[in-house]
Amino acid sequence: MTQYKITVKDTTYDVEILDDPRNDEVLVKVNGEELTVVTEELNKPVSAVKAAAPVRAAAPAPRPAAAAPVAAAGPGTVKSPLPGVVNSIKVRTGDKVKANDELCVIEAMKAMNIIRASQDGTVARIHVSEGSQISHGAPLMDIE
């Protein structure tokens, strides 16, 4: 098991590689959260490189994954309740929403998780895009 301390844009992550890094899929632990990641050797000839599958979480955990750093969140910010991939966004900036309206869908461990509005308001800002990898607690959108 190899351990690293990786800093990306002033955010530091503790990374531990739990599997053989030569495998196509490798189990890693990032800030205490276990993830399965797809690897691709950069020195392979182009014809031998496989299409990489998206990174997906192996098990839910309470700590953030090595995704984009979490931006500051305000009182009307909807945060991700789990790490995963944004599958779809159901609203646009300026849309009026009511409590319990569907905002987006996050895919985690092959399950589709519907994220709903916790309050009435207007979508002021969307922090994510479809297909983006997000961590637990990452801001998804602001509702004012």
DSSP file (Angstrom, degrees, kcal/mol; ACC not computed):
  #  RESIDUE AA STRUCTURE BP1 BP2  ACC     N-H-->O    O-->H-N    N-H-->O    O-->H-N    TCO  KAPPA ALPHA  PHI   PSI    X-CA   Y-CA   Z-CA
    1    1 A M              0   0    0      0, 0.0     2,-0.4     0, 0.0    17,-0.2   0.000 360.0 360.0 360.0 119.3    0.0    0.0    0.0
    2    2 A T  E     -A   17   0A   0     15,-1.1    15,-3.0     2,-0.0     2,-0.4  -0.822 360.0-156.3-100.9 135.0    1.5    3.2   -1.2
    3    3 A Q  E     +A   16   0A   0     -2,-0.4     2,-0.3    13,-0.2    13,-0.2  -0.899  13.1 177.3-115.6 141.4    0.6    6.5    0.5
    4    4 A Y  E     -A   15   0A   0     11,-3.6    11,-2.8    -2,-0.4     2,-0.5  -0.944  26.7-143.7-135.6 155.5    0.8   10.0   -1.0
    5    5 A K  E     -A   14   0A   0     -2,-0.3     2,-0.4     9,-0.2     9,-0.2  -0.982  29.4-171.6-117.4 113.3    0.0   13.6    0.0
    6    6 A I  E     -A   13   0A   0      7,-2.7     7,-3.3    -2,-0.5     2,-0.5  -0.910  10.3-160.4-113.7 131.5   -1.3   15.3   -3.1
    7    7 A T  E     +A   12   0A   0     -2,-0.4     2,-0.5     5,-0.3     5,-0.2  -0.955  10.5 178.2-114.1 124.6   -2.0   19.1   -3.4
    8    8 A V  E >  S-A   11   0A   0      3,-2.9     3,-1.6    -2,-0.5    -2,-0.0  -0.984  73.6 -21.5-125.2 117.6   -4.2   20.4   -6.1
    9    9 A K  T 3  S-     0   0    0     -2,-0.5    -1,-0.1     1,-0.3     3,-0.1   0.920 128.4 -47.6  48.5  54.3   -4.9   24.2   -6.2
   10   10 A D  T 3  S+     0   0    0      1,-0.2     2,-0.5    -3,-0.0    -1,-0.3   0.554 116.3 113.6  67.2  10.8   -4.1   24.7   -2.5
   11   11 A T  E <   -A    8   0A   0     -3,-1.6    -3,-2.9     2,-0.0     2,-0.4  -0.964  54.9-151.2-112.5 126.9   -6.2   21.7   -1.4
   12   12 A T  E     -A    7   0A   0     -2,-0.5     2,-0.4    -5,-0.2    -5,-0.3  -0.813  10.6-169.4-102.8 136.2   -4.3   18.7    0.0
   13   13 A Y  E     -A    6   0A   0     -7,-3.3    -7,-2.7    -2,-0.4     2,-0.7  -0.964  19.9-137.8-122.8 137.5   -5.5   15.1   -0.2
   14   14 A D  E     -A    5   0A   0     -2,-0.4    17,-3.0    -9,-0.2     2,-0.4  -0.878  31.0-172.3 -92.0 118.2   -4.2   12.0    1.6
   15   15 A V  E     -AB   4  30A   0    -11,-2.8   -11,-3.6    -2,-0.7     2,-0.4  -0.944  13.0-176.3-120.1 131.8   -4.2    9.3   -1.0
   16   16 A E  E     -AB   3  29A   0     13,-2.4    13,-2.8    -2,-0.4     2,-0.6  -0.994  19.4-142.8-127.0 125.4   -3.4    5.6   -0.4
   17   17 A I  E     +AB   2  28A   0    -15,-3.0   -15,-1.1    -2,-0.4    11,-0.2  -0.793  19.3 179.4 -89.6 119.3   -3.3    3.1   -3.3
   18   18 A L        +     0   0    0      9,-2.5     2,-0.2    -2,-0.6    10,-0.2   0.650  60.5  45.1 -96.5 -18.4   -4.8   -0.2   -2.1
   19   19 A D  S    S-     0   0    0      8,-1.0     7,-0.1     4,-0.0    -2,-0.0  -0.597 104.3 -71.2-115.9 177.7   -4.5   -2.3   -5.2
   20   20 A D    >   -     0   0    0     -2,-0.2     3,-2.1     1,-0.2     5,-0.1  -0.623  41.7-143.7 -67.7 117.1   -1.8   -3.0   -7.8
   21   21 A P  T 3  S+     0   0    0      0, 0.0    -1,-0.2     0, 0.0     5,-0.1   0.574  94.6  70.5 -66.2  -6.7   -1.6    0.3   -9.8
   22   22 A R  T 3  S+     0   0    0      3,-0.0    19,-0.1    19,-0.0     4,-0.1   0.595  79.0  99.5 -83.0 -10.6   -1.0   -1.7  -13.0
   23   23 A N  S <  S-     0   0    0     -3,-2.1    16,-0.1     1,-0.1     3,-0.1  -0.324  83.2-122.8 -69.9 157.8   -4.6   -2.9  -13.0
   24   24 A D  S    S+     0   0    0      1,-0.2    15,-3.0    14,-0.1     2,-0.4   0.831 104.6  35.9 -69.7 -32.2   -7.2   -1.3  -15.2
   25   25 A E  E    S- C   0  38A   0     13,-0.2     2,-0.4    -5,-0.1    13,-0.2  -0.990  78.4-170.2-122.5 132.2   -9.3   -0.6  -12.1
   26   26 A V  E     - C   0  37A   0     11,-2.8    11,-2.8    -2,-0.4     2,-0.5  -0.969  20.6-133.2-127.7 135.6   -7.6    0.3   -8.8
   27   27 A L  E     + C   0  36A   0     -2,-0.4    -9,-2.5     9,-0.2    -8,-1.0  -0.781  35.5 173.5 -86.0 124.2   -9.0    0.7   -5.3
   28   28 A V  E     -BC  17  35A   0      7,-3.0     7,-3.2    -2,-0.5     2,-0.5  -0.892  28.0-138.5-127.9 159.2   -7.7    3.9   -3.7
   29   29 A K  E     -BC  16  34A   0    -13,-2.8   -13,-2.4    -2,-0.3     2,-0.5  -0.983  18.2-172.8-120.4 120.4   -8.5    5.7   -0.4
   30   30 A V  E >  S-BC  15  33A   0      3,-2.9     3,-2.2    -2,-0.5   -15,-0.2  -0.961  75.3 -23.1-117.4 116.4   -8.7    9.5   -0.6
   31   31 A N  T 3  S-     0   0    0    -17,-3.0    -1,-0.2    -2,-0.5   -16,-0.1   0.860 130.5 -48.2  49.8  39.7   -9.1   11.3    2.7
   32   32 A G  T 3  S+     0   0    0    -18,-0.4     2,-0.5     1,-0.2    -1,-0.3   0.338 115.3 115.9  88.5  -6.4  -10.4    8.1    4.2
   33   33 A E  E <   -C   30   0A   0     -3,-2.2    -3,-2.9    31,-0.3     2,-0.4  -0.853  60.8-136.0-101.0 126.7  -13.0    7.4    1.5
   34   34 A E  E     +C   29   0A   0     -2,-0.5    25,-1.2    -5,-0.2    24,-0.8  -0.670  29.8 175.0 -82.6 131.0  -12.5    4.2   -0.7
   35   35 A L  E     -CD  28  57A   0     -7,-3.2    -7,-3.0    -2,-0.4     2,-0.6  -0.966  29.6-135.5-132.9 148.3  -13.0    4.7   -4.4
   36   36 A T  E     -CD  27  56A   0     20,-1.5    20,-1.5    -2,-0.3     2,-0.3  -0.935  31.3-172.7-100.7 123.4  -12.5    2.5   -7.4
   37   37 A V  E     -C   26   0A   0    -11,-2.8   -11,-2.8    -2,-0.6     2,-0.5  -0.886  22.6-127.1-119.3 149.8  -10.7    4.5  -10.2
   38   38 A V  E     -C   25   0A   0     -2,-0.3     2,-0.3    15,-0.3   -13,-0.2  -0.803  28.2-156.3 -93.1 131.8  -10.0    3.5  -13.8
   39   39 A T        -     0   0    0    -15,-3.0     2,-0.4    -2,-0.5   -17,-0.0  -0.776  10.9-168.5-110.5 155.9   -6.4    3.9  -14.8
   40   40 A E        -     0   0    0     -2,-0.3     2,-0.4    12,-0.1     9,-0.1  -0.965  23.3-129.2-142.9 122.7   -4.8    4.4  -18.2
   41   41 A E    >   -     0   0    0     -2,-0.4     3,-0.9     1,-0.2   -19,-0.0  -0.599  14.5-155.6 -73.8 124.4   -1.1    4.0  -18.9
   42   42 A L  T 3  S+     0   0    0     -2,-0.4    -1,-0.2     1,-0.2     7,-0.1   0.714  87.1  60.5 -76.1 -20.9    0.0    7.2  -20.7
   43   43 A N  T 3  S+     0   0    0      2,-0.0    -1,-0.2     3,-0.0     3,-0.1   0.465  79.4 109.2 -88.3  -0.1    2.9    5.6  -22.4
   44   44 A K  S <  S-     0   0    0     -3,-0.9     5,-0.1     1,-0.1     2,-0.0  -0.423  82.1 -98.2 -71.9 148.9    0.9    3.0  -24.3
   45   45 A P    >>  -     0   0    0      0, 0.0     3,-1.7     0, 0.0     4,-0.8  -0.369  36.8-111.6 -61.6 150.1    0.5    3.3  -28.1
   46   46 A V  G >4 S+     0   0    0      1,-0.3     3,-0.9     2,-0.2    -2,-0.1   0.846 116.4  57.3 -55.1 -38.4   -2.8    5.0  -29.0
   47   47 A S  G 34 S+     0   0    0      1,-0.2    -1,-0.3     3,-0.0    -3,-0.0   0.736 107.3  48.9 -67.4 -21.3   -4.1    1.8  -30.6
   48   48 A A  G <4 S+     0   0    0     -3,-1.7     2,-0.3     2,-0.1    -1,-0.2   0.569  85.7 104.9 -94.7  -9.7   -3.6   -0.1  -27.3
   49   49 A V    <<  -     0   0    0     -3,-0.9     2,-0.2    -4,-0.8    -9,-0.1  -0.572  63.0-142.9 -76.9 129.0   -5.3    2.5  -25.1
   50   50 A K        -     0   0    0     -2,-0.3     2,-0.4     1,-0.1    -2,-0.1  -0.527  28.9 -96.0 -84.3 155.7   -8.8    1.4  -23.9
   51   51 A A        -     0   0    0     -2,-0.2     2,-0.3     1,-0.1    -1,-0.1  -0.604  46.3-123.4 -69.6 127.5  -11.6    3.9  -23.5
   52   52 A A        -     0   0    0     -2,-0.4     3,-0.1   -14,-0.1    -1,-0.1  -0.548  17.3-137.9 -78.5 135.5  -11.6    4.9  -19.9
   53   53 A A        -     0   0    0     -2,-0.3   -15,-0.3     1,-0.1     3,-0.1  -0.531  37.0 -87.2 -83.4 158.7  -14.8    4.4  -17.9
   54   54 A P        -     0   0    0      0, 0.0     2,-0.2     0, 0.0    -1,-0.1  -0.304  47.3-100.0 -65.8 151.4  -15.9    7.2  -15.5
   55   55 A V        -     0   0    0    -18,-0.1     2,-0.4   -17,-0.1   -18,-0.2  -0.491  46.8-172.4 -68.2 137.5  -14.6    7.1  -12.0
   56   56 A R  E     -D   36   0A   0    -20,-1.5   -20,-1.5    -2,-0.2     2,-0.2  -0.984  25.8-105.6-137.5 150.0  -17.1    5.6   -9.6
   57   57 A A  E     -D   35   0A   0     -2,-0.4   -22,-0.2   -22,-0.2    52,-0.2  -0.464  17.5-160.9 -73.7 139.2  -17.3    5.3   -5.8
   58   58 A A  S    S+     0   0    0    -24,-0.8   -23,-0.2     1,-0.3    -1,-0.1   0.811  77.6   0.2 -87.3 -34.7  -16.7    1.8   -4.3
   59   59 A A  S    S-     0   0    0    -25,-1.2    -1,-0.3     2,-0.0   -25,-0.1  -0.986  80.2-105.0-153.8 142.6  -18.4    2.6   -1.0
   60   60 A P        +     0   0    0      0, 0.0   -26,-0.1     0, 0.0    22,-0.0  -0.416  42.8 172.3 -69.4 146.5  -20.0    5.7    0.5
   61   61 A A        -     0   0    0      2,-0.2    75,-0.1    -2,-0.1   -28,-0.1  -0.977  40.2-120.9-150.3 158.0  -18.0    7.5    3.1
   62   62 A P  S    S+     0   0    0      0, 0.0   -29,-0.1     0, 0.0   -30,-0.1   0.667  84.9  83.1 -79.2 -15.2  -18.4   10.8    5.0
   63   63 A R  S    S-     0   0    0      1,-0.1    73,-0.3   -33,-0.1    -2,-0.2  -0.562  87.6 -96.6 -91.4 153.5  -15.1   12.5    3.8
   64   64 A P        -     0   0    0      0, 0.0   -31,-0.3     0, 0.0     2,-0.1  -0.326  35.8-133.0 -65.9 147.6  -14.7   14.4    0.5
   65   65 A A        -     0   0    0      3,-0.1     2,-2.3   -33,-0.1    70,-0.1  -0.346  38.4 -82.9 -89.4 176.7  -13.2   12.6   -2.5
   66   66 A A  S    S+     0   0    0     -2,-0.1     2,-0.2    68,-0.1    -1,-0.1  -0.424  89.2 119.8 -80.9  64.8  -10.5   13.9   -4.8
   67   67 A A  S    S-     0   0    0     -2,-2.3    67,-0.1     1,-0.3     3,-0.1  -0.367  76.8 -42.7-109.8-167.0  -12.9   15.9   -6.9
   68   68 A A  S    S-     0   0    0     65,-0.6    -1,-0.3    -2,-0.2    67,-0.2  -0.309  78.2 -91.4 -58.3 143.2  -13.0   19.6   -7.5
   69   69 A P        -     0   0    0      0, 0.0     2,-0.4     0, 0.0    -1,-0.1  -0.257  46.5-103.3 -57.9 145.1  -12.4   21.6   -4.3
   70   70 A V        -     0   0    0     -3,-0.1     3,-0.1    68,-0.1     2,-0.1  -0.571  36.9-140.1 -74.7 125.0  -15.6   22.4   -2.4
   71   71 A A        -     0   0    0     -2,-0.4     2,-0.1     1,-0.1    -1,-0.1  -0.354  34.5 -79.7 -79.0 163.5  -16.6   26.0   -2.9
   72   72 A A        -     0   0    0     -2,-0.1     2,-0.4    66,-0.1    -1,-0.1  -0.391  49.9-147.9 -63.3 139.9  -18.0   28.2   -0.2
   73   73 A A        -     0   0    0     -3,-0.1    -1,-0.0    -2,-0.1    69,-0.0  -0.911   5.7-151.7-117.5 140.8  -21.7   27.5    0.4
   74   74 A G    >   -     0   0    0     -2,-0.4     3,-1.5     4,-0.0    -1,-0.0  -0.312  40.6 -86.3 -97.2-175.8  -24.3   30.0    1.6
   75   75 A P  T 3  S+     0   0    0      0, 0.0    69,-0.0     0, 0.0    -1,-0.0   0.782 127.4  46.3 -66.3 -27.5  -27.5   29.4    3.6
   76   76 A G  T 3  S+     0   0    0      2,-0.1    67,-2.9    42,-0.0     2,-0.4   0.164  85.5 123.6 -99.3  18.9  -29.6   28.6    0.4
   77   77 A T  E <   -E  142   0B   0     -3,-1.5     2,-0.6    65,-0.2    65,-0.2  -0.669  55.6-143.2 -85.9 129.4  -27.0   26.2   -1.1
   78   78 A V  E     -E  141   0B   0     63,-3.5    62,-3.5    -2,-0.4    63,-1.2  -0.821  23.8-159.9 -88.3 122.4  -28.0   22.7   -1.9
   79   79 A K  E     -E  139   0B   0     -2,-0.6    59,-0.1    60,-0.3    57,-0.1  -0.744  24.0-100.6-106.5 152.3  -25.1   20.4   -1.1
   80   80 A S        -     0   0    0     58,-2.8    57,-2.8    -2,-0.3    58,-0.1  -0.538  22.1-156.6 -70.5 127.6  -24.4   16.9   -2.3
   81   81 A P  S    S+     0   0    0      0, 0.0    -1,-0.1     0, 0.0    55,-0.1   0.531  77.0  15.6 -81.6  -4.4  -25.4   14.3    0.2
   82   82 A L  S    S-     0   0    0     53,-0.2     2,-0.2    56,-0.1    56,-0.1  -0.986  84.8 -97.5-159.9 157.8  -23.0   11.7   -1.3
   83   83 A P        +     0   0    0      0, 0.0     2,-0.3     0, 0.0    52,-0.2  -0.532  67.0 100.6 -77.3 151.6  -20.0   11.5   -3.7
   84   84 A G  E     -G  134   0C   0     50,-1.9    50,-3.1    -2,-0.2     2,-0.4  -0.983  68.8 -58.1 168.9-158.0  -20.8   10.5   -7.3
   85   85 A V  E     -GH 133 107C   0     22,-2.5    22,-3.2    -2,-0.3     2,-0.7  -0.963  45.2-117.0-120.5 133.7  -21.3   11.7  -10.8
   86   86 A V  E     - H   0 106C   0     46,-2.5    45,-3.7    -2,-0.4    20,-0.2  -0.593  33.3-179.3 -70.5 112.7  -23.9   14.3  -11.8
   87   87 A N  E     -     0   0C   0     18,-2.6     2,-0.3    -2,-0.7    -1,-0.2   0.889  61.7 -10.9 -82.7 -43.5  -26.2   12.3  -14.2
   88   88 A S  E     - H   0 105C   0     17,-1.4    17,-2.6    42,-0.1     2,-0.5  -0.992  52.3-140.9-156.6 153.3  -28.7   15.0  -15.1
   89   89 A I  E     - H   0 104C   0     -2,-0.3    15,-0.3    15,-0.2    41,-0.1  -0.986  11.7-171.0-118.4 124.0  -29.7   18.6  -14.0
   90   90 A K        +     0   0    0     13,-2.7     2,-0.3    -2,-0.5    14,-0.2   0.513  64.4  50.9 -95.3  -7.7  -33.4   19.2  -14.1
   91   91 A V        -     0   0    0     12,-0.8     2,-0.3     4,-0.0    12,-0.0  -0.806  64.3-145.5-127.5 167.8  -33.4   23.0  -13.5
   92   92 A R    >   -     0   0    0     -2,-0.3     3,-2.3    31,-0.0    31,-0.3  -0.884  41.9 -78.3-127.2 160.8  -31.8   26.1  -15.0
   93   93 A T  T 3  S+     0   0    0     -2,-0.3    31,-0.2     1,-0.3     3,-0.1  -0.376 120.4  27.1 -57.0 132.6  -30.6   29.3  -13.5
   94   94 A G  T 3  S+     0   0    0     29,-3.5    -1,-0.3     1,-0.3     2,-0.1   0.208  87.5 134.7  96.5 -14.6  -33.6   31.6  -12.9
   95   95 A D    <   -     0   0    0     -3,-2.3    28,-2.9    28,-0.2     2,-0.4  -0.427  54.6-129.3 -67.7 140.7  -36.1   28.7  -12.6
   96   96 A K  E     -J  122   0D   0     26,-0.2     2,-0.3    -2,-0.1    26,-0.3  -0.784  31.7-174.7 -88.5 133.8  -38.6   28.9   -9.7
   97   97 A V  E     -J  121   0D   0     24,-3.2    24,-2.5    -2,-0.4     2,-0.3  -0.907  16.0-145.5-128.5 156.4  -38.7   25.8   -7.5
   98   98 A K    >   -     0   0    0     -2,-0.3     3,-2.3    22,-0.2    19,-0.3  -0.820  45.2 -75.8-114.0 158.5  -40.8   24.6   -4.6
   99   99 A A  T 3  S+     0   0    0     -2,-0.3    19,-0.2     1,-0.3     3,-0.1  -0.287 120.8  21.4 -53.0 134.7  -39.7   22.5   -1.7
  100  100 A N  T 3  S+     0   0    0     17,-3.4    -1,-0.3     1,-0.3     2,-0.1   0.403  87.5 140.0  82.5   2.1  -39.3   18.8   -2.8
  101  101 A D    <   -     0   0    0     -3,-2.3    16,-2.6    18,-0.1     2,-0.3  -0.491  63.0-102.9 -69.6 146.2  -39.0   19.7   -6.6
  102  102 A E  E     + I   0 116C   0     14,-0.2    14,-0.2     1,-0.2     3,-0.1  -0.568  43.7 171.4 -72.6 127.8  -36.4   17.5   -8.4
  103  103 A L  E     -     0   0C   0     12,-3.2   -13,-2.7     1,-0.4   -12,-0.8   0.813  58.0 -27.1-103.6 -47.2  -33.2   19.5   -9.0
  104  104 A C  E     -HI  89 115C   0     11,-1.4    11,-3.1   -15,-0.3     2,-0.4  -0.958  52.6-117.2-160.4 173.1  -30.7   16.9  -10.3
  105  105 A V  E     -HI  88 114C   0    -17,-2.6   -18,-2.6    -2,-0.3   -17,-1.4  -0.991  20.3-162.0-125.4 129.4  -29.8   13.2  -10.3
  106  106 A I  E     -HI  86 113C   0      7,-2.7     7,-2.8    -2,-0.4     2,-0.5  -0.948  10.5-145.8-112.3 127.7  -26.5   11.9   -8.8
  107  107 A E  E     +HI  85 112C   0    -22,-3.2   -22,-2.5    -2,-0.5     2,-0.4  -0.822  26.3 165.9 -93.2 125.6  -25.3    8.5   -9.8
  108  108 A A  E >   - I   0 111C   0      3,-2.4     3,-1.8    -2,-0.5   -24,-0.1  -0.973  69.9 -10.0-141.7 124.2  -23.4    6.7   -7.1
  109  109 A M  T 3  S-     0   0    0     -2,-0.4     3,-0.1     1,-0.3    -1,-0.1   0.892 127.8 -57.8  54.0  43.3  -22.6    2.9   -7.1
  110  110 A K  T 3  S+     0   0    0      1,-0.2     2,-0.4     0, 0.0    -1,-0.3   0.529 113.5 119.6  66.2   9.8  -24.9    2.5  -10.1
  111  111 A A  E <   -I  108   0C   0     -3,-1.8    -3,-2.4     2,-0.0     2,-0.6  -0.862  62.3-133.9-103.8 139.8  -27.8    3.9   -8.2
  112  112 A M  E     -I  107   0C   0     -2,-0.4     2,-0.6    -5,-0.2    -5,-0.2  -0.836  21.4-164.2 -93.6 119.5  -29.6    7.1   -9.4
  113  113 A N  E     -I  106   0C   0     -7,-2.8    -7,-2.7    -2,-0.6     2,-0.4  -0.916  10.0-143.8-110.7 116.6  -30.2    9.5   -6.4
  114  114 A I  E     -I  105   0C   0     -2,-0.6     2,-0.5    -9,-0.2    -9,-0.2  -0.657   9.7-152.9 -82.3 127.5  -32.7   12.3   -6.9
  115  115 A I  E     -I  104   0C   0    -11,-3.1   -12,-3.2    -2,-0.4   -11,-1.4  -0.897  16.6-165.1-102.6 126.5  -31.7   15.5   -5.2
  116  116 A R  E     -I  102   0C   0     -2,-0.5   -14,-0.2   -14,-0.2     2,-0.2  -0.757  25.8 -97.1-114.5 156.0  -34.7   17.7   -4.2
  117  117 A A        -     0   0    0    -16,-2.6   -17,-3.4   -19,-0.3     3,-0.1  -0.457  21.7-158.6 -68.3 138.2  -35.1   21.3   -3.2
  118  118 A S  S    S+     0   0    0    -19,-0.2     2,-0.3    -2,-0.2   -19,-0.2   0.526  74.6  21.3 -94.1  -7.4  -35.3   21.8    0.5
  119  119 A Q  S    S-     0   0    0    -21,-0.2     2,-0.2   -43,-0.1   -18,-0.1  -0.972  84.0 -96.9-152.3 162.0  -37.1   25.2    0.2
  120  120 A D        +     0   0    0     -2,-0.3     2,-0.3   -22,-0.2   -22,-0.2  -0.522  69.2  92.4 -75.3 151.4  -39.1   27.3   -2.2
  121  121 A G  E    S-J   97   0D   0    -24,-2.5   -24,-3.2    -2,-0.2     2,-0.4  -0.991  70.6 -60.4 160.1-162.2  -37.2   29.9   -4.2
  122  122 A T  E     -J   96   0D   0     -2,-0.3    22,-2.6   -26,-0.3     2,-0.7  -0.956  45.6-113.4-120.4 136.5  -35.4   30.7   -7.4
  123  123 A V  E     +F  143   0B   0    -28,-2.9   -29,-3.5    -2,-0.4    20,-0.2  -0.586  38.6 175.0 -69.9 111.5  -32.3   28.8   -8.7
  124  124 A A  E     +     0   0B   0     18,-2.6     2,-0.3    -2,-0.7    -1,-0.2   0.816  61.5   1.5 -90.5 -34.8  -29.6   31.6   -8.5
  125  125 A R  E     -F  142   0B   0     17,-1.2    17,-2.8   -33,-0.1     2,-0.5  -0.986  54.4-147.5-156.5 141.9  -26.6   29.6   -9.5
  126  126 A I  E     -F  141   0B   0     -2,-0.3    15,-0.3    15,-0.2    14,-0.1  -0.971  10.6-172.7-113.3 121.2  -25.7   26.0  -10.6
  127  127 A H        +     0   0    0     13,-2.5     2,-0.2    -2,-0.5    14,-0.2   0.594  63.9  50.6 -89.3 -13.4  -22.2   24.9   -9.4
  128  128 A V        -     0   0    0     12,-0.9     2,-0.3     4,-0.0    12,-0.0  -0.713  63.6-147.5-123.2 169.3  -22.0   21.6  -11.3
  129  129 A S    >   -     0   0    0     -2,-0.2     3,-2.0   -41,-0.0   -43,-0.3  -0.931  40.6 -79.9-133.0 160.6  -22.5   20.3  -14.8
  130  130 A E  T 3  S+     0   0    0     -2,-0.3   -43,-0.2     1,-0.3     3,-0.1  -0.348 116.7  22.3 -60.8 135.9  -23.7   16.9  -16.1
  131  131 A G  T 3  S+     0   0    0    -45,-3.7    -1,-0.3     1,-0.3     2,-0.2   0.329  90.0 135.3  90.3  -6.8  -21.0   14.3  -16.0
  132  132 A S    <   -     0   0    0     -3,-2.0   -46,-2.5   -46,-0.2     2,-0.4  -0.548  55.8-125.9 -81.2 142.3  -18.9   16.0  -13.4
  133  133 A Q  E     -G   85   0C   0     -2,-0.2   -65,-0.6   -48,-0.2     2,-0.3  -0.697  34.4-171.9 -81.2 130.3  -17.5   14.0  -10.5
  134  134 A I  E     -G   84   0C   0    -50,-3.1   -50,-1.9    -2,-0.4     2,-0.2  -0.895  14.6-135.1-127.4 156.7  -18.5   15.5   -7.1
  135  135 A S    >   -     0   0    0     -2,-0.3     3,-1.8   -67,-0.2   -55,-0.2  -0.606  41.3 -78.3-103.6 167.3  -17.6   14.9   -3.5
  136  136 A H  T 3  S+     0   0    0    -73,-0.3    -1,-0.1     1,-0.3   -71,-0.0  -0.453 119.4  17.1 -62.3 130.4  -19.8   14.6   -0.4
  137  137 A G  T 3  S+     0   0    0    -57,-2.8    -1,-0.3     1,-0.3     3,-0.0   0.406  87.4 145.8  87.4  -2.5  -20.8   18.1    0.7
  138  138 A A    <   -     0   0    0     -3,-1.8   -58,-2.8   -59,-0.1    -1,-0.3  -0.436  57.9-106.4 -67.1 140.5  -20.0   19.8   -2.6
  139  139 A P  E     +E   79   0B   0      0, 0.0   -60,-0.3     0, 0.0   -68,-0.1  -0.516  36.5 180.0 -69.0 132.3  -22.3   22.7   -3.5
  140  140 A L  E     -     0   0B   0    -62,-3.5   -13,-2.5     1,-0.4   -12,-0.9   0.843  61.1 -26.2 -96.5 -49.6  -24.7   21.7   -6.3
  141  141 A M  E     -EF  78 126B   0    -63,-1.2   -63,-3.5   -15,-0.3     2,-0.4  -0.986  55.2-116.7-162.5 161.0  -26.8   24.9   -6.6
  142  142 A D  E     -EF  77 125B   0    -17,-2.8   -18,-2.6    -2,-0.3   -17,-1.2  -0.897  21.1-165.9-106.8 133.8  -27.9   28.0   -4.8
  143  143 A I  E       F   0 123B   0    -67,-2.9   -20,-0.2    -2,-0.4   -47,-0.0  -0.981 360.0 360.0-119.5 124.1  -31.6   28.7   -4.2
  144  144 A E              0   0    0    -22,-2.6   -21,-0.1    -2,-0.5   -23,-0.1   0.393 360.0 360.0-110.7 360.0  -32.7   32.2   -3.1
